[in-house]
Each structure stands twice: as structure tokens, then as C-alpha cells.
Amino acid sequence: MTAPPTLADVVRTLEALYPPSTAEGWDAVGLVAGDPAQPVRKILFAVDPVATVADEAIEWGADLIVTHHPLFLRPVHSIAATTFKGSLVHRLVRAGIGLYVAHTNADAAPRGVADALADAIGLVDRTPLVPAAGPSGAARPDGAAHLAQTGIGRVGRLEEPTTLRAFAERVAAALPATEQGVRVAGDLDATVSTVAVVGGSGDSLFDAVRSAGADVYVTADLRHHPASELRERAEFEGGIAGGPFLVDVAHFASEWPWLHYAAADLTGRLAETGTVDTRVSVRRTDPWTARIGSAHRA
């Protein structure tokens, strides 16, 4: 029987897939907890490092959790178990479970968050919405011979043009169900073909979306004023059918498809080192638990 890889082996592989140097300067990625010498047999992938994910990892007997979102995005002075984050760390340490974070470095990577979202909704011929500085490409984790560009978001086209309504329905069907669902801004009967996507909060990238000539923009956490101003400008310049239209999804839902890519790519890369068992968590960690529809008044 092949010996399992150590946590150090797994971390080296994750950092080859998602180089920490490509993370944003404000980000906090990498190994949060764990002994590098510890054998790793089971790895759980999840969007958020929260209590229900720790529960699942402990119940399954995982040795490592890989999450997209950081546990400690801002500096802390204590991880005492008297705080909810400190308590989670103590639970993981007692159970012998490590925690690793790949955040904005996974957003930009080939087969990262952006590519996974683009694949889920059927985009082809795509390029980064905002290409990374430096080398124009990186070797794809799936072993393909060609180079794939890195950078934030993706812009591409649908194989066949469709209406905004049908496209939004496609997005809703492709992503995990959430209480928010999918919000749309624009003429539902308008034809769309070129699509920009950004997993997670994306309203800071409206200028890049407009420059890319996208008909519709799929992202999460859209705020009132930026969305309103974008649509007002689009209608002023192009009439009611002026793009980009907006498709706003839950933050959690936009990033969840990447977990399957991460699990598959890590397993493939580790094949020469040792065998691991992976699981993608299906526990919904979106914080919203209910939505009450507005009352209709005459």
C-alpha cells in the first residue's frame, strides 16, 4: 500500500496549483493550522471555514480542510477558545485536522474559481477579464500542453445567443440553490452572447466589464448604487437594451463550483506522492436562511 502524502506534500501541491504570490496584497492565504509532518488521507473542500464544515470534517475523519475563504483575513491577537474563530481552531487541532486557504490566488488560477464558474454556465473562447501582471500564462493543472492565462474573472461567449431570461435561468440551474436565488437587471427579452463572470464580490470591476464589451455580467454581492449607476449609464448610451445587463447570484454559489476542480486537480497532482480521498462539502454555508417576498399592493 502506498504511504499517504504528508501535509507538507499537500501544501506544496496546492501552492503549485494556486501560487500564493498571485494572491492580492490584502489577502491571507496558505496553511492556517496543521503539522507539516502529519499524514493526509482525507481532504474536505468547502467554501467557508465555519462550524458546520468543521462538524463534517470531524464526522468524516478528515485530516485536512481546504477552504476558499480565509478564517483570519485580518490580524488577530488571540486564538483563545473564548472566541468563535479561536474555538474552531481548537476543535480542528484537537481532531488532528489541518486548515488551508486558497482565496484570490484560486480566483485567478487556470481551472480556478473564475474558470469553474465560466464552465458551469457554458462559456467558450474565454480570456481573463483582468489579466494578471507578468507572464501571460501558466501550465494548466489538467496537464494540457497549451498555456492558459491567469487573471481575475473571465469573459467569453455562449455557444449560441439566447435571451437574458433564458440565460439567467441557466445560471440558476447551474449553481447551488440559495435563498437569494438569481437577481437580474435588464430587458429579459434582450439577446445576449458575450458574458463576463467574476466569482464573489464583483462590482468593483464594472469598468473592465464595459471595456470587454460584455452583454451580461455574472457576479455576486451587487450593491444598489453601483448597479443602479451602471444600468443608468447603459440605458443612456444604448437604450433599454443597452448592456451590460446584470445577473447577481449568492457569493457562496458563485464560488462553490471551483471545489470540484480543486479536488480533482489536487488528487491528480498527488498521484505520484500518495493516494488521498477527497470530498466536496454540500453543506450550504451561505448565511441567508430565508427570503420573504414583498407584499403586492394595487
VEXLUM-827235 format. One record per residue (C-alpha): x, y, z; residue in one letter; residue number from 1. Coordinates in steps of 0.1 Angstrom, whole numbers, plus 5000, padded with zeros to 4 digits. Layout:
REM residues N
px,py,pz,type,seq
X,Y,Z,A,NUM $
...
REM end
This chain:
REM residues 298
px,py,pz,type,seq
5000,5000,5000,M,1 $
5013,5034,4990,T,2 $
5020,5057,5020,A,3 $
4998,5088,5022,P,4 $
5013,5122,5015,P,5 $
5022,5144,5043,T,6 $
5006,5178,5049,L,7 $
5038,5194,5036,A,8 $
5034,5174,5004,D,9 $
4998,5186,5000,V,10 $
5007,5222,5007,V,11 $
5035,5221,4981,R,12 $
5010,5208,4956,T,13 $
4983,5233,4964,L,14 $
5008,5261,4961,E,15 $
5018,5248,4927,A,16 $
4982,5249,4916,L,17 $
4975,5283,4933,Y,18 $
5007,5302,4938,P,19 $
5005,5324,4969,P,20 $
5024,5351,4950,S,21 $
4993,5356,4928,T,22 $
4970,5365,4958,A,23 $
4960,5401,4963,E,24 $
4982,5420,4987,G,25 $
4954,5423,5013,W,26 $
4947,5386,5012,D,27 $
4956,5359,5038,A,28 $
4962,5325,5021,V,29 $
4981,5294,5029,G,30 $
4983,5270,5058,L,31 $
4964,5282,5088,V,32 $
4967,5251,5111,A,33 $
4983,5217,5109,G,34 $
5016,5198,5114,D,35 $
5035,5196,5081,P,36 $
5047,5161,5090,A,37 $
5012,5147,5095,Q,38 $
4999,5121,5070,P,39 $
4969,5132,5050,V,40 $
4944,5106,5039,R,41 $
4912,5125,5036,K,42 $
4907,5161,5024,I,43 $
4874,5181,5027,L,44 $
4869,5210,5003,F,45 $
4845,5238,5013,A,46 $
4838,5275,5006,V,47 $
4838,5287,5042,D,48 $
4858,5277,5073,P,49 $
4827,5276,5096,V,50 $
4814,5254,5124,A,51 $
4792,5232,5102,T,52 $
4822,5224,5079,V,53 $
4843,5215,5109,A,54 $
4815,5192,5121,D,55 $
4815,5175,5087,E,56 $
4853,5171,5087,A,57 $
4853,5156,5122,I,58 $
4824,5133,5114,E,59 $
4841,5121,5082,W,60 $
4875,5117,5097,G,61 $
4893,5143,5075,A,62 $
4929,5152,5080,D,63 $
4927,5185,5062,L,64 $
4901,5211,5052,I,65 $
4908,5233,5021,V,66 $
4886,5264,5020,T,67 $
4883,5293,4997,H,68 $
4876,5319,5022,H,69 $
4902,5328,5049,P,70 $
4895,5322,5086,L,71 $
4917,5351,5096,F,72 $
4915,5378,5069,L,73 $
4925,5405,5094,R,74 $
4953,5401,5120,P,75 $
4942,5388,5155,V,76 $
4960,5389,5188,H,77 $
4945,5357,5202,S,78 $
4930,5324,5191,I,79 $
4917,5316,5226,A,80 $
4887,5292,5225,A,81 $
4866,5320,5241,T,82 $
4861,5335,5206,T,83 $
4842,5317,5178,F,84 $
4872,5316,5155,K,85 $
4896,5305,5182,G,86 $
4872,5278,5192,S,87 $
4871,5265,5157,L,88 $
4909,5263,5155,V,89 $
4910,5245,5188,H,90 $
4884,5219,5176,R,91 $
4904,5213,5145,L,92 $
4937,5210,5163,V,93 $
4922,5185,5189,R,94 $
4909,5164,5160,A,95 $
4942,5165,5141,G,96 $
4927,5184,5112,I,97 $
4947,5210,5093,G,98 $
4932,5240,5075,L,99 $
4945,5255,5043,Y,100 $
4931,5286,5024,V,101 $
4933,5293,4987,A,102 $
4915,5326,4981,H,103 $
4923,5353,4955,T,104 $
4951,5331,4942,N,105 $
4925,5304,4934,A,106 $
4902,5331,4918,D,107 $
4928,5339,4892,A,108 $
4943,5305,4885,A,109 $
4937,5283,4855,P,110 $
4908,5260,4865,R,111 $
4903,5283,4894,G,112 $
4871,5300,4907,V,113 $
4866,5320,4875,A,114 $
4871,5291,4851,D,115 $
4848,5269,4871,A,116 $
4820,5295,4871,L,117 $
4825,5301,4834,A,118 $
4824,5263,4827,D,119 $
4793,5259,4848,A,120 $
4773,5284,4827,I,121 $
4788,5273,4794,G,122 $
4813,5300,4783,L,123 $
4837,5292,4755,V,124 $
4866,5311,4739,D,125 $
4873,5329,4771,R,126 $
4901,5351,4784,T,127 $
4908,5368,4818,P,128 $
4886,5398,4824,L,129 $
4916,5415,4841,V,130 $
4948,5396,4830,P,131 $
4974,5390,4857,A,132 $
5006,5411,4855,A,133 $
5038,5393,4845,G,134 $
5039,5361,4824,P,135 $
5009,5357,4801,S,136 $
5001,5322,4811,G,137 $
5007,5292,4833,A,138 $
5006,5255,4826,A,139 $
4971,5241,4831,R,140 $
4967,5218,4861,P,141 $
4949,5192,4839,D,142 $
4982,5186,4820,G,143 $
4971,5202,4787,A,144 $
5001,5212,4766,A,145 $
4989,5247,4759,H,146 $
4991,5277,4782,L,147 $
4961,5292,4800,A,148 $
4961,5328,4810,Q,149 $
4957,5338,4847,T,150 $
4938,5368,4860,G,151 $
4907,5380,4877,I,152 $
4874,5369,4861,G,153 $
4867,5356,4827,R,154 $
4850,5369,4796,V,155 $
4838,5346,4768,G,156 $
4808,5338,4746,R,157 $
4779,5314,4747,L,158 $
4779,5288,4721,E,159 $
4745,5301,4709,E,160 $
4730,5335,4716,P,161 $
4700,5334,4739,T,162 $
4677,5358,4758,T,163 $
4686,5373,4791,L,164 $
4657,5355,4807,R,165 $
4669,5321,4794,A,166 $
4705,5328,4804,F,167 $
4695,5338,4839,A,168 $
4675,5305,4842,E,169 $
4706,5286,4830,R,170 $
4727,5303,4857,V,171 $
4701,5294,4884,A,172 $
4701,5258,4873,A,173 $
4739,5255,4872,A,174 $
4746,5269,4907,L,175 $
4737,5257,4942,P,176 $
4703,5268,4953,A,177 $
4703,5297,4978,T,178 $
4676,5318,4994,E,179 $
4686,5348,4973,Q,180 $
4683,5329,4940,G,181 $
4693,5349,4910,V,182 $
4686,5386,4906,R,183 $
4685,5402,4871,V,184 $
4688,5438,4859,A,185 $
4679,5444,4822,G,186 $
4655,5436,4795,D,187 $
4646,5399,4799,L,188 $
4639,5396,4762,D,189 $
4672,5411,4750,A,190 $
4696,5388,4732,T,191 $
4729,5380,4750,V,192 $
4760,5363,4737,S,193 $
4791,5377,4753,T,194 $
4794,5371,4791,V,195 $
4818,5383,4818,A,196 $
4820,5364,4851,V,197 $
4836,5371,4885,V,198 $
4832,5347,4914,G,199 $
4825,5365,4947,G,200 $
4820,5403,4950,S,201 $
4825,5419,4916,G,202 $
4810,5454,4915,D,203 $
4845,5470,4916,S,204 $
4851,5456,4881,L,205 $
4823,5473,4861,F,206 $
4848,5494,4841,D,207 $
4866,5462,4829,A,208 $
4833,5446,4821,V,209 $
4822,5475,4799,R,210 $
4856,5476,4782,S,211 $
4853,5439,4774,A,212 $
4820,5446,4756,G,213 $
4801,5420,4776,A,214 $
4763,5418,4770,D,215 $
4758,5404,4806,V,216 $
4778,5403,4838,Y,217 $
4775,5374,4863,V,218 $
4789,5381,4898,T,219 $
4778,5383,4934,A,220 $
4771,5409,4962,D,221 $
4760,5437,4938,L,222 $
4752,5469,4958,R,223 $
4724,5493,4949,H,224 $
4743,5524,4939,H,225 $
4770,5508,4917,P,226 $
4744,5486,4900,A,227 $
4719,5514,4895,S,228 $
4746,5537,4880,E,229 $
4758,5510,4857,L,230 $
4723,5503,4843,R,231 $
4715,5541,4841,E,232 $
4746,5546,4820,R,233 $
4740,5516,4799,A,234 $
4704,5528,4791,E,235 $
4716,5564,4785,F,236 $
4741,5552,4760,E,237 $
4723,5523,4744,G,238 $
4686,5524,4752,G,239 $
4668,5499,4774,I,240 $
4686,5471,4756,A,241 $
4720,5485,4763,G,242 $
4744,5463,4781,G,243 $
4759,5451,4802,P,244 $
4729,5435,4819,F,245 $
4735,5421,4854,L,246 $
4729,5387,4869,V,247 $
4736,5387,4906,D,248 $
4740,5354,4924,V,249 $
4748,5345,4960,A,250 $
4785,5348,4969,H,251 $
4787,5312,4981,F,252 $
4770,5299,4950,A,253 $
4794,5317,4926,S,254 $
4825,5301,4942,E,255 $
4812,5266,4950,W,256 $
4818,5251,4915,P,257 $
4856,5255,4920,W,258 $
4857,5230,4948,L,259 $
4852,5201,4924,H,260 $
4881,5214,4902,Y,261 $
4903,5218,4932,A,262 $
4896,5183,4945,A,263 $
4902,5167,4911,A,264 $
4934,5187,4903,D,265 $
4949,5181,4937,L,266 $
4942,5144,4935,T,267 $
4958,5142,4901,G,268 $
4989,5160,4912,R,269 $
4993,5139,4943,L,270 $
4990,5106,4925,A,271 $
5028,5103,4923,E,272 $
5032,5111,4960,T,273 $
5004,5091,4976,G,274 $
4967,5084,4975,T,275 $
4942,5107,4991,V,276 $
4904,5106,4994,D,277 $
4886,5139,4987,T,278 $
4851,5152,4994,R,279 $
4834,5184,4983,V,280 $
4811,5196,5011,S,281 $
4775,5200,5001,V,282 $
4766,5219,5033,R,283 $
4753,5252,5023,R,284 $
4773,5279,5041,T,285 $
4755,5308,5025,D,286 $
4745,5329,5056,P,287 $
4710,5337,5044,W,288 $
4683,5313,5056,T,289 $
4650,5327,5043,A,290 $
4635,5352,5019,R,291 $
4601,5368,5024,I,292 $
4586,5381,4992,G,293 $
4573,5417,4992,S,294 $
4535,5421,4995,A,295 $
4518,5431,4963,H,296 $
4497,5462,4966,R,297 $
4473,5476,4940,A,298 $
REM end
